[in-house]
Amino acid sequence: MTGRQRGSAWIAVVAAAVVVAAVLVVGASLWATAGDVEISLAGWIALVLGGLVALALGIGLMALVFISSRRGYDEPE
C-alpha cells in the first residue's frame, strides 16, 4: 500500500467513525426525548418479526453471494 492509499484509508476510517458517532448522538437524544413510551403486544410482535425477516434476508443474500462465488458464476467469460 502506498502512502497515498494509507492516507485515504485513514480518512475513510475517520469519516466512518464520525458518522457512527453522529448516529449514536442523534439516537441517544431521540431516545431521551421519547420519554415513557410503552409498546403494545402487537408492536413487540411486529418488531420481532421485522428483525427476523431482515436477518433472514441478510443471511439468504450472503449465502447466494458465497454460492455464486464458489460455483464460478462471478467469473468473467
N, C-alpha and C positions, 0 to 999 in steps of 0.2 A: 504494500500500500504506500503510495507516495504521500508526501507531506500535505499536498492539497486535498487528497482524499481523506486523510486523517482529520484535517480541519473541517471538512464538510460533514464527516461522520459525527464529530463533536457538536457541530451546530445542530444537526438533526436530533441528537440525544438531548441537548439543552432545550430545543424547541418542543420536543415531546414532553419533557419534564415540566415545562411551563404550562403546556396545555393540560396535562394531568392535574397539576396544582390548581389551575383556574377552575377546572371542573369540580374538584373537591371543595374549593371555597364556595362556589355557587351552590353546589349540592348541600353543603352544611348550612348555608344561610337560608336556603329554601326549607330545609328540614326544621330549622329553628322557628321560622315564621309560620309553619303549618300548625303549630300548637298541638292541642289534644284532639287528634282526629282518630276516629275509630273506623276500622274496615269491617264490613259485614261478611258473613259467611260466603256469600256469592262473590264478593271481592277477593277473598282469600283463594277460593276455588279458581277464579279467573287468573289470579296471579300465579298460582302453582301450574295450571295448565299452560299458560303462556310461556313460563320458564321452561317447562318440559318440551314444548313444541320448538322453542328456539334452540334448546340443547340438542334435540333430535335432528333438527335441520343442520346445525353446525357439524354434528358427528357424521351425518349422511353425506354432506358435501365434502368433508375431508376424506371420507372413505372413498368417494368417487375420484378424488384427486390422486390418492395413492394407487387405486386400482388402475386408473388410466395411465399413470406413470409406469407401473410395473408391466403392463401389457404392451407398452410402446406406442400407445395412441398419440402421445405428445411429441413423438419424434418426427422431424421433417421427412418428407418423402423424396 
